[in-house]
Amino acid sequence: MANYRLSNSADEDFENIFIYGVRRFGLRQAEQYAEGLEARFEQIAELPSLYPAADHIKPGYRLSVYISHTTYYRADEHEV
């Protein structure tokens, strides 16, 4: 498995997405959504070039949309 690391801001966003999901949709659905996002992060780490470039946002970045959220990321030879 390839490595990925969330920035502090992204980690905080992930936590807030989960909290919002629990309040709005319930624990079970929030957990399923969080698991799906984590699976997407793992997929990005394994195949970083799978998703389109987002050079219009910042050169060298790519983006992946998962249901209602967009992940912007960059990859180097060691991690995403």
Order of alpha helices (4+ residues) and beta strands (2+ residues): alpha-alpha-beta-beta
